Amino acid sequence: MLIKYRRVRLRIYRGHQKSCIHHGTGRSRDSCRCTWWVDGVIDRKRWNKSLRTRNRDVALDIVREMEVTGEVIEQPPTAELVTLSVACEKFLADSSARGLREATLYKYRLLFRRLRNFAERSRILLIRDVSVDALRQFRATLPHRGTSANKRLEELRAFGRFCWESGWILENPAGRLKPRKTQDPPREPFSEEEVKRILVAFSQYPRRGNTDIERLRTLVHLLLESGLRLGDAVQLRRDSIVNGRLCLRTEKTGTSVCLPLSGCLLEELQMVKRTSTEYFFWSGRGKLKSCVGDWQRSLKRLFRLAGLPNGCAHRFRHTFAKRYLLAGIPPERVAILMGHSSLTVTLRHYARWVRERQEQLEADVRLVQEKYARYSLDGGTLVQQIQ
């Protein structure tokens, strides 16, 4: 490759080692692990140096920078020693030191495990050899779609930014990846008829194994009345209920939630079978994620018995928001009850259930309809106004 610019005349080539199978053949293969070199003239000086990178895209970026500045730019020598596995471990250690939640760390560990497997198949060892094209190929192998795929892209960008800030790479290759075009699924709450079908389905629930139907019924009533996420409900502590009020700090956003519970639900919580002295629905032993998965499977069976194959625990939270908004509760108060970090989150997902907003929209539409009802379609003769 020959590049000309003013006083600069440069070309890059593979500096094949004697141990390389392509040594002396004049061929440059993608599987070759030899570094790229630059050869040319800058200000009448001859330069023939290694660029200290095996990534062709990075080498071209260095040469383009040399074209503009007229100076010799080299990769940081320490970057050559940092492998992809070491970079992943250092990122996880830094994330743990920053106090990220265990659920977030679990997602990073799963992503890095897949990334290392892909790098092993593609013969990528060093972090600086991870190119934009390689990340595109890796993203195509991920099973995620829609919003989940964009979440994985955000994690890749965070990892690339960490490597760039550490000085291991010249730029963040994940920053060039474009997100998928997705559409947020509508927040569909349960209708009141569907809620009745769910409560009736308890009589059909099979009584076998370790399933405690009374505890499951109490959990459903808690989700409907409090609007908690399933993870927060499962790890609900007994000391979180004081004087008939539920007070806790949500796991996801860290916001405080405090609301009174009905007397019926308080009695059910007191009568629920005790598996722990600290929690209502978790023994406190083992991982919380495993316990949440067990309750999800129990709820999934309940939804199938109720004729709701698409039911999920989070729809109870949507039902809670719908009930309060239709009752005329201002959305800023509903945001506090649901533990949202801001009012914007509540309005983005549940605006169509705000009663005053919907009444105002209907009034605006009727006003325009009445204004133009006296005109015919062709804009000519007057017709009788529609009452």
C-alpha positions as a Markdown table, in Angstrom:
| # | Residue | x | y | z |
|---|---|---|---|---|
| 1 | Met | 0.0 | 0.0 | 0.0 |
| 2 | Leu | 1.4 | 3.4 | -1.1 |
| 3 | Ile | 0.3 | 6.6 | 0.6 |
| 4 | Lys | 1.4 | 10.1 | -0.7 |
| 5 | Tyr | 0.9 | 13.3 | 1.2 |
| 6 | Arg | 3.0 | 16.5 | 0.8 |
| 7 | Arg | 6.5 | 15.6 | 2.0 |
| 8 | Val | 5.3 | 12.2 | 3.3 |
| 9 | Arg | 5.7 | 9.0 | 1.3 |
| 10 | Leu | 4.8 | 5.9 | 3.3 |
| 11 | Arg | 3.8 | 2.3 | 2.9 |
| 12 | Ile | 3.0 | -0.4 | 5.5 |
| 13 | Tyr | 3.9 | -4.0 | 5.2 |
| 14 | Arg | 4.1 | -7.2 | 7.3 |
| 15 | Gly | 7.4 | -7.6 | 9.1 |
| 16 | His | 7.5 | -11.4 | 8.8 |
| 17 | Gln | 9.6 | -13.3 | 11.2 |
| 18 | Lys | 11.8 | -16.2 | 10.2 |
| 19 | Ser | 9.5 | -18.5 | 12.1 |
| 20 | Cys | 6.4 | -17.3 | 10.1 |
| 21 | Ile | 5.1 | -19.6 | 7.4 |
| 22 | His | 4.8 | -16.6 | 5.1 |
| 23 | His | 8.4 | -15.5 | 5.6 |
| 24 | Gly | 10.0 | -14.9 | 2.2 |
| 25 | Thr | 6.8 | -15.6 | 0.3 |
| 26 | Gly | 5.7 | -11.9 | -0.1 |
| 27 | Arg | 2.2 | -12.9 | 1.0 |
| 28 | Ser | 0.2 | -11.2 | 3.8 |
| 29 | Arg | -2.5 | -13.4 | 5.3 |
| 30 | Asp | -5.1 | -12.4 | 7.9 |
| 31 | Ser | -4.0 | -15.4 | 10.0 |
| 32 | Cys | -0.5 | -14.1 | 10.2 |
| 33 | Arg | 0.5 | -12.8 | 13.6 |
| 34 | Cys | 3.5 | -10.7 | 12.5 |
| 35 | Thr | 3.4 | -6.9 | 13.2 |
| 36 | Trp | 2.9 | -4.2 | 10.7 |
| 37 | Trp | 5.9 | -2.0 | 9.7 |
| 38 | Val | 6.0 | 1.5 | 8.1 |
| 39 | Asp | 8.5 | 2.3 | 5.4 |
| 40 | Gly | 8.9 | 5.7 | 3.7 |
| 41 | Val | 10.2 | 9.2 | 3.8 |
| 42 | Ile | 9.2 | 12.1 | 6.1 |
| 43 | Asp | 10.9 | 15.5 | 5.6 |
| 44 | Arg | 13.6 | 13.8 | 3.5 |
| 45 | Lys | 14.3 | 11.3 | 6.3 |
| 46 | Arg | 13.9 | 7.6 | 5.7 |
| 47 | Trp | 11.8 | 5.7 | 8.3 |
| 48 | Asn | 11.6 | 2.0 | 8.5 |
| 49 | Lys | 10.1 | 1.0 | 11.9 |
| 50 | Ser | 7.7 | -1.4 | 13.4 |
| 51 | Leu | 4.3 | 0.0 | 14.3 |
| 52 | Arg | 4.0 | -2.5 | 17.2 |
| 53 | Thr | 0.6 | -3.7 | 16.2 |
| 54 | Arg | -0.8 | -6.7 | 14.4 |
| 55 | Asn | -4.1 | -4.9 | 13.7 |
| 56 | Arg | -4.2 | -3.5 | 10.1 |
| 57 | Asp | -6.9 | -0.9 | 10.9 |
| 58 | Val | -4.8 | 0.4 | 13.8 |
| 59 | Ala | -1.7 | 0.5 | 11.6 |
| 60 | Leu | -3.6 | 2.5 | 8.9 |
| 61 | Asp | -4.8 | 5.0 | 11.6 |
| 62 | Ile | -1.2 | 5.5 | 12.8 |
| 63 | Val | 0.0 | 6.1 | 9.2 |
| 64 | Arg | -2.8 | 8.6 | 8.5 |
| 65 | Glu | -1.9 | 10.5 | 11.7 |
| 66 | Met | 1.7 | 10.6 | 10.5 |
| 67 | Glu | 0.5 | 12.0 | 7.2 |
| 68 | Val | -1.1 | 15.0 | 8.8 |
| 69 | Thr | 1.5 | 15.7 | 11.6 |
| 70 | Gly | 4.6 | 14.7 | 9.7 |
| 71 | Glu | 5.9 | 13.0 | 12.8 |
| 72 | Val | 6.6 | 9.4 | 13.6 |
| 73 | Ile | 3.9 | 8.0 | 15.9 |
| 74 | Glu | 4.4 | 4.7 | 17.7 |
| 75 | Gln | 2.0 | 2.5 | 19.7 |
| 76 | Pro | 2.7 | 2.5 | 23.4 |
| 77 | Pro | 5.2 | -0.3 | 24.0 |
| 78 | Thr | 3.2 | -1.6 | 27.1 |
| 79 | Ala | 0.1 | -2.2 | 25.0 |
| 80 | Glu | 1.8 | -5.1 | 23.2 |
| 81 | Leu | 2.0 | -7.0 | 26.5 |
| 82 | Val | -1.7 | -6.7 | 27.5 |
| 83 | Thr | -3.8 | -9.8 | 26.4 |
| 84 | Leu | -7.5 | -9.8 | 26.1 |
| 85 | Ser | -7.9 | -12.1 | 29.1 |
| 86 | Val | -5.9 | -9.8 | 31.3 |
| 87 | Ala | -7.9 | -6.8 | 30.1 |
| 88 | Cys | -11.1 | -8.6 | 31.0 |
| 89 | Glu | -10.0 | -9.5 | 34.5 |
| 90 | Lys | -8.8 | -6.0 | 35.2 |
| 91 | Phe | -12.1 | -4.5 | 34.0 |
| 92 | Leu | -14.0 | -6.9 | 36.3 |
| 93 | Ala | -11.7 | -6.0 | 39.2 |
| 94 | Asp | -12.3 | -2.3 | 38.6 |
| 95 | Ser | -16.1 | -2.8 | 38.3 |
| 96 | Ser | -16.2 | -4.7 | 41.6 |
| 97 | Ala | -14.2 | -1.9 | 43.2 |
| 98 | Arg | -16.7 | 0.6 | 41.9 |
| 99 | Gly | -19.4 | -1.2 | 43.8 |
| 100 | Leu | -21.4 | -2.5 | 40.8 |
| 101 | Arg | -24.2 | -4.9 | 41.6 |
| 102 | Glu | -23.6 | -8.6 | 41.4 |
| 103 | Ala | -26.2 | -8.9 | 38.6 |
| 104 | Thr | -24.3 | -6.4 | 36.5 |
| 105 | Leu | -21.0 | -8.2 | 37.2 |
| 106 | Tyr | -22.6 | -11.5 | 36.2 |
| 107 | Lys | -23.6 | -10.1 | 32.8 |
| 108 | Tyr | -20.1 | -8.8 | 32.2 |
| 109 | Arg | -18.6 | -12.2 | 33.1 |
| 110 | Leu | -20.9 | -13.9 | 30.7 |
| 111 | Leu | -20.1 | -11.4 | 27.9 |
| 112 | Phe | -16.3 | -11.8 | 28.5 |
| 113 | Arg | -16.6 | -15.6 | 28.5 |
| 114 | Arg | -18.2 | -15.5 | 25.0 |
| 115 | Leu | -15.7 | -12.8 | 23.8 |
| 116 | Arg | -12.7 | -15.0 | 24.9 |
| 117 | Asn | -14.2 | -18.0 | 23.1 |
| 118 | Phe | -14.6 | -16.0 | 20.0 |
| 119 | Ala | -11.1 | -14.6 | 20.2 |
| 120 | Glu | -9.7 | -18.1 | 20.6 |
| 121 | Arg | -11.4 | -19.2 | 17.5 |
| 122 | Ser | -10.3 | -16.1 | 15.6 |
| 123 | Arg | -6.7 | -16.4 | 16.9 |
| 124 | Ile | -6.9 | -13.0 | 18.7 |
| 125 | Leu | -4.6 | -12.8 | 21.7 |
| 126 | Leu | -3.8 | -9.2 | 22.4 |
| 127 | Ile | -6.4 | -6.5 | 23.2 |
| 128 | Arg | -4.9 | -4.2 | 20.6 |
| 129 | Asp | -5.7 | -6.8 | 17.9 |
| 130 | Val | -9.5 | -6.5 | 18.6 |
| 131 | Ser | -10.6 | -4.6 | 15.5 |
| 132 | Val | -14.0 | -3.1 | 14.6 |
| 133 | Asp | -14.6 | -5.9 | 12.1 |
| 134 | Ala | -13.8 | -8.5 | 14.7 |
| 135 | Leu | -16.3 | -6.9 | 17.1 |
| 136 | Arg | -19.0 | -6.9 | 14.3 |
| 137 | Gln | -18.4 | -10.6 | 13.8 |
| 138 | Phe | -18.6 | -11.2 | 17.5 |
| 139 | Arg | -21.8 | -9.3 | 17.8 |
| 140 | Ala | -23.4 | -11.4 | 15.1 |
| 141 | Thr | -22.7 | -14.5 | 17.2 |
| 142 | Leu | -24.6 | -13.3 | 20.2 |
| 143 | Pro | -28.1 | -14.7 | 20.7 |
| 144 | His | -29.5 | -11.4 | 21.9 |
| 145 | Arg | -32.0 | -9.4 | 19.9 |
| 146 | Gly | -33.7 | -6.1 | 20.4 |
| 147 | Thr | -33.1 | -4.1 | 23.5 |
| 148 | Ser | -30.9 | -6.9 | 25.0 |
| 149 | Ala | -28.5 | -6.7 | 22.0 |
| 150 | Asn | -28.1 | -2.9 | 22.6 |
| 151 | Lys | -27.4 | -3.6 | 26.3 |
| 152 | Arg | -24.5 | -5.9 | 25.2 |
| 153 | Leu | -23.2 | -3.2 | 22.9 |
| 154 | Glu | -23.2 | -0.7 | 25.8 |
| 155 | Glu | -21.2 | -3.3 | 27.8 |
| 156 | Leu | -18.7 | -3.7 | 25.0 |
| 157 | Arg | -18.3 | 0.1 | 24.7 |
| 158 | Ala | -17.7 | 0.4 | 28.4 |
| 159 | Phe | -15.0 | -2.3 | 28.2 |
| 160 | Gly | -13.4 | -0.6 | 25.2 |
| 161 | Arg | -13.5 | 2.8 | 26.9 |
| 162 | Phe | -11.7 | 1.2 | 29.9 |
| 163 | Cys | -9.0 | -0.2 | 27.7 |
| 164 | Trp | -8.6 | 3.1 | 25.9 |
| 165 | Glu | -8.3 | 5.1 | 29.2 |
| 166 | Ser | -5.7 | 2.6 | 30.4 |
| 167 | Gly | -3.6 | 3.3 | 27.3 |
| 168 | Trp | -3.7 | -0.2 | 25.9 |
| 169 | Ile | -5.3 | 0.9 | 22.6 |
| 170 | Leu | -5.4 | 4.1 | 20.5 |
| 171 | Glu | -9.2 | 4.2 | 20.2 |
| 172 | Asn | -12.3 | 2.4 | 21.4 |
| 173 | Pro | -13.2 | 0.0 | 18.5 |
| 174 | Ala | -16.7 | -0.7 | 20.0 |
| 175 | Gly | -17.4 | 3.0 | 19.6 |
| 176 | Arg | -17.8 | 2.6 | 15.9 |
| 177 | Leu | -20.5 | -0.1 | 16.2 |
| 178 | Lys | -24.0 | 1.2 | 15.6 |
| 179 | Pro | -26.9 | 0.0 | 17.8 |
| 180 | Arg | -29.8 | -2.0 | 16.5 |
| 181 | Lys | -32.9 | -0.2 | 15.6 |
| 182 | Thr | -35.4 | -1.4 | 18.2 |
| 183 | Gln | -38.8 | -0.5 | 19.4 |
| 184 | Asp | -39.6 | -0.7 | 23.1 |
| 185 | Pro | -42.4 | -3.3 | 23.7 |
| 186 | Pro | -45.5 | -1.7 | 25.2 |
| 187 | Arg | -46.0 | -2.1 | 28.9 |
| 188 | Glu | -49.1 | -4.3 | 28.9 |
| 189 | Pro | -50.6 | -4.7 | 32.4 |
| 190 | Phe | -53.0 | -7.4 | 33.3 |
| 191 | Ser | -56.7 | -6.6 | 32.8 |
| 192 | Glu | -59.0 | -7.0 | 35.8 |
| 193 | Glu | -60.4 | -10.1 | 34.1 |
| 194 | Glu | -57.0 | -11.6 | 33.7 |
| 195 | Val | -56.2 | -10.9 | 37.4 |
| 196 | Lys | -59.3 | -12.8 | 38.4 |
| 197 | Arg | -58.3 | -15.7 | 36.2 |
| 198 | Ile | -54.9 | -15.8 | 37.9 |
| 199 | Leu | -56.4 | -15.8 | 41.4 |
| 200 | Val | -58.8 | -18.6 | 40.4 |
| 201 | Ala | -56.0 | -20.7 | 38.9 |
| 202 | Phe | -54.6 | -21.3 | 42.4 |
| 203 | Ser | -57.3 | -23.9 | 42.9 |
| 204 | Gln | -55.9 | -25.8 | 39.9 |
| 205 | Tyr | -52.3 | -25.5 | 40.9 |
| 206 | Pro | -50.8 | -29.0 | 41.5 |
| 207 | Arg | -49.8 | -29.8 | 45.1 |
| 208 | Arg | -46.6 | -31.7 | 44.7 |
| 209 | Gly | -43.0 | -31.3 | 45.4 |
| 210 | Asn | -41.8 | -28.4 | 47.5 |
| 211 | Thr | -44.3 | -26.0 | 46.0 |
| 212 | Asp | -46.1 | -24.0 | 48.7 |
| 213 | Ile | -49.3 | -22.6 | 47.1 |
| 214 | Glu | -50.1 | -20.4 | 50.1 |
| 215 | Arg | -46.7 | -18.7 | 49.8 |
| 216 | Leu | -47.1 | -18.3 | 46.1 |
| 217 | Arg | -50.5 | -16.7 | 46.6 |
| 218 | Thr | -49.1 | -14.3 | 49.2 |
| 219 | Leu | -46.3 | -13.4 | 46.7 |
| 220 | Val | -48.8 | -12.6 | 44.0 |
| 221 | His | -50.9 | -10.4 | 46.3 |
| 222 | Leu | -47.7 | -8.6 | 47.4 |
| 223 | Leu | -46.7 | -7.9 | 43.8 |
| 224 | Leu | -50.2 | -6.6 | 42.9 |
| 225 | Glu | -50.5 | -4.4 | 46.0 |
| 226 | Ser | -46.9 | -3.0 | 46.2 |
| 227 | Gly | -45.7 | -2.9 | 42.6 |
| 228 | Leu | -42.3 | -4.3 | 43.6 |
| 229 | Arg | -40.0 | -6.0 | 41.1 |
| 230 | Leu | -39.8 | -9.8 | 41.6 |
| 231 | Gly | -36.2 | -9.6 | 42.9 |
| 232 | Asp | -37.2 | -7.0 | 45.6 |
| 233 | Ala | -40.2 | -9.0 | 46.6 |
| 234 | Val | -38.3 | -12.3 | 47.0 |
| 235 | Gln | -35.6 | -10.7 | 49.2 |
| 236 | Leu | -38.2 | -8.8 | 51.3 |
| 237 | Arg | -37.0 | -8.8 | 54.9 |
| 238 | Arg | -39.3 | -9.2 | 57.8 |
| 239 | Asp | -38.0 | -6.1 | 59.5 |
| 240 | Ser | -38.9 | -4.1 | 56.3 |
| 241 | Ile | -42.6 | -4.0 | 57.5 |
| 242 | Val | -43.0 | -1.6 | 60.4 |
| 243 | Asn | -46.4 | -0.5 | 61.7 |
| 244 | Gly | -48.2 | -1.9 | 58.7 |
| 245 | Arg | -45.9 | 0.0 | 56.3 |
| 246 | Leu | -43.5 | -1.5 | 53.7 |
| 247 | Cys | -40.2 | 0.4 | 53.7 |
| 248 | Leu | -37.2 | -0.7 | 51.6 |
| 249 | Arg | -34.6 | 0.4 | 49.2 |
| 250 | Thr | -35.0 | -1.0 | 45.7 |
| 251 | Glu | -32.1 | -3.1 | 44.3 |
| 252 | Lys | -32.1 | -1.7 | 40.8 |
| 253 | Thr | -32.2 | 2.1 | 41.3 |
| 254 | Gly | -31.4 | 2.3 | 45.0 |
| 255 | Thr | -34.4 | 4.6 | 45.6 |
| 256 | Ser | -36.5 | 4.3 | 48.8 |
| 257 | Val | -40.1 | 3.0 | 48.7 |
| 258 | Cys | -42.5 | 3.4 | 51.6 |
| 259 | Leu | -46.2 | 2.5 | 51.3 |
| 260 | Pro | -48.9 | 1.1 | 53.7 |
| 261 | Leu | -50.1 | -2.5 | 53.1 |
| 262 | Ser | -53.7 | -3.7 | 53.5 |
| 263 | Gly | -54.7 | -5.6 | 56.7 |
| 264 | Cys | -55.5 | -8.7 | 54.6 |
| 265 | Leu | -52.0 | -8.8 | 53.1 |
| 266 | Leu | -50.3 | -8.2 | 56.5 |
| 267 | Glu | -52.2 | -11.2 | 57.9 |
| 268 | Glu | -51.1 | -13.4 | 54.9 |
| 269 | Leu | -47.5 | -12.3 | 55.5 |
| 270 | Gln | -47.7 | -13.3 | 59.1 |
| 271 | Met | -49.2 | -16.7 | 58.3 |
| 272 | Val | -46.8 | -17.5 | 55.5 |
| 273 | Lys | -44.6 | -20.6 | 56.1 |
| 274 | Arg | -41.3 | -19.6 | 57.7 |
| 275 | Thr | -38.2 | -20.8 | 55.9 |
| 276 | Ser | -36.0 | -18.0 | 57.4 |
| 277 | Thr | -36.0 | -15.7 | 60.3 |
| 278 | Glu | -35.0 | -12.8 | 58.1 |
| 279 | Tyr | -36.9 | -13.2 | 54.8 |
| 280 | Phe | -40.4 | -14.0 | 53.8 |
| 281 | Phe | -39.8 | -15.8 | 50.4 |
| 282 | Trp | -36.1 | -16.6 | 50.6 |
| 283 | Ser | -34.2 | -18.9 | 52.9 |
| 284 | Gly | -31.2 | -16.6 | 52.9 |
| 285 | Arg | -29.0 | -19.5 | 51.8 |
| 286 | Gly | -27.6 | -19.9 | 48.3 |
| 287 | Lys | -27.8 | -17.3 | 45.6 |
| 288 | Leu | -30.7 | -14.9 | 45.3 |
| 289 | Lys | -30.7 | -15.4 | 41.5 |
| 290 | Ser | -31.5 | -19.1 | 41.9 |
| 291 | Cys | -34.3 | -18.4 | 44.3 |
| 292 | Val | -35.8 | -15.8 | 41.9 |
| 293 | Gly | -35.6 | -18.3 | 39.1 |
| 294 | Asp | -37.5 | -20.9 | 41.2 |
| 295 | Trp | -40.3 | -18.4 | 41.8 |
| 296 | Gln | -40.4 | -17.4 | 38.1 |
| 297 | Arg | -40.9 | -21.0 | 37.1 |
| 298 | Ser | -43.8 | -21.3 | 39.7 |
| 299 | Leu | -45.4 | -18.2 | 38.3 |
| 300 | Lys | -45.0 | -19.4 | 34.7 |
| 301 | Arg | -46.9 | -22.5 | 35.6 |
| 302 | Leu | -49.6 | -20.4 | 37.3 |
| 303 | Phe | -49.9 | -18.3 | 34.2 |
| 304 | Arg | -50.3 | -21.3 | 32.0 |
| 305 | Leu | -53.1 | -22.6 | 34.2 |
| 306 | Ala | -54.8 | -19.2 | 33.9 |
| 307 | Gly | -54.6 | -19.3 | 30.1 |
| 308 | Leu | -52.0 | -16.5 | 30.0 |
| 309 | Pro | -48.9 | -18.1 | 28.3 |
| 310 | Asn | -47.3 | -14.6 | 27.8 |
| 311 | Gly | -47.7 | -13.7 | 31.5 |
| 312 | Cys | -44.7 | -12.6 | 33.5 |
| 313 | Ala | -44.1 | -11.3 | 37.0 |
| 314 | His | -43.2 | -7.8 | 35.8 |
| 315 | Arg | -46.8 | -7.3 | 34.4 |
| 316 | Phe | -48.0 | -7.2 | 38.0 |
| 317 | Arg | -45.9 | -4.0 | 38.4 |
| 318 | His | -47.5 | -2.6 | 35.2 |
| 319 | Thr | -50.9 | -3.4 | 36.7 |
| 320 | Phe | -50.0 | -1.6 | 39.9 |
| 321 | Ala | -49.1 | 1.6 | 37.9 |
| 322 | Lys | -52.2 | 1.3 | 35.7 |
| 323 | Arg | -54.5 | 1.1 | 38.7 |
| 324 | Tyr | -53.1 | 4.1 | 40.5 |
| 325 | Leu | -53.0 | 6.3 | 37.4 |
| 326 | Leu | -56.5 | 5.4 | 36.3 |
| 327 | Ala | -57.6 | 6.3 | 39.9 |
| 328 | Gly | -56.4 | 9.8 | 39.3 |
| 329 | Ile | -53.2 | 9.6 | 41.4 |
| 330 | Pro | -50.7 | 12.2 | 39.9 |
| 331 | Pro | -47.8 | 10.5 | 38.0 |
| 332 | Glu | -45.2 | 12.2 | 40.2 |
| 333 | Arg | -46.6 | 10.3 | 43.2 |
| 334 | Val | -46.8 | 7.1 | 41.3 |
| 335 | Ala | -43.1 | 7.5 | 40.4 |
| 336 | Ile | -42.3 | 7.7 | 44.1 |
| 337 | Leu | -44.4 | 4.6 | 45.0 |
| 338 | Met | -42.8 | 2.6 | 42.2 |
| 339 | Gly | -39.3 | 3.6 | 43.1 |
| 340 | His | -38.5 | 5.2 | 39.7 |
| 341 | Ser | -35.3 | 7.3 | 39.6 |
| 342 | Ser | -37.2 | 10.2 | 37.9 |
| 343 | Leu | -40.7 | 11.2 | 36.7 |
| 344 | Thr | -39.5 | 10.8 | 33.1 |
| 345 | Val | -39.3 | 7.0 | 33.4 |
| 346 | Thr | -42.9 | 6.9 | 34.6 |
| 347 | Leu | -44.3 | 9.1 | 31.9 |
| 348 | Arg | -42.3 | 7.3 | 29.2 |
| 349 | His | -43.8 | 3.9 | 30.0 |
| 350 | Tyr | -47.2 | 4.7 | 31.6 |
| 351 | Ala | -48.3 | 8.0 | 30.1 |
| 352 | Arg | -51.3 | 6.5 | 28.3 |
| 353 | Trp | -52.8 | 5.5 | 31.7 |
| 354 | Val | -52.7 | 9.1 | 33.1 |
| 355 | Arg | -56.5 | 9.8 | 33.4 |
| 356 | Glu | -56.2 | 13.6 | 33.3 |
| 357 | Arg | -53.9 | 13.5 | 30.3 |
| 358 | Gln | -56.2 | 11.2 | 28.4 |
| 359 | Glu | -59.3 | 13.3 | 29.3 |
| 360 | Gln | -57.5 | 16.4 | 28.1 |
| 361 | Leu | -56.5 | 14.7 | 24.8 |
| 362 | Glu | -60.1 | 13.6 | 24.2 |
| 363 | Ala | -61.3 | 17.1 | 24.9 |
| 364 | Asp | -58.9 | 18.6 | 22.4 |
| 365 | Val | -60.0 | 16.1 | 19.7 |
| 366 | Arg | -63.7 | 16.8 | 20.3 |
| 367 | Leu | -63.0 | 20.6 | 20.1 |
| 368 | Val | -61.4 | 20.2 | 16.7 |
| 369 | Gln | -64.1 | 17.9 | 15.5 |
| 370 | Glu | -66.8 | 20.3 | 16.5 |
| 371 | Lys | -65.0 | 23.2 | 14.8 |
| 372 | Tyr | -64.7 | 21.5 | 11.4 |
| 373 | Ala | -67.9 | 19.4 | 11.5 |
| 374 | Arg | -69.9 | 22.2 | 9.7 |
| 375 | Tyr | -67.7 | 22.0 | 6.6 |
| 376 | Ser | -68.1 | 19.4 | 3.8 |
| 377 | Leu | -65.3 | 17.3 | 2.6 |
| 378 | Asp | -64.6 | 19.5 | -0.5 |
| 379 | Gly | -64.5 | 22.6 | 1.7 |
| 380 | Gly | -67.4 | 24.1 | -0.1 |
| 381 | Thr | -71.0 | 24.2 | 1.0 |
| 382 | Leu | -72.1 | 24.2 | 4.6 |
| 383 | Val | -73.7 | 21.0 | 6.0 |
| 384 | Gln | -75.6 | 20.5 | 9.2 |
| 385 | Gln | -73.3 | 20.5 | 12.2 |
| 386 | Ile | -72.9 | 17.0 | 13.7 |
| 387 | Gln | -74.2 | 16.9 | 17.2 |
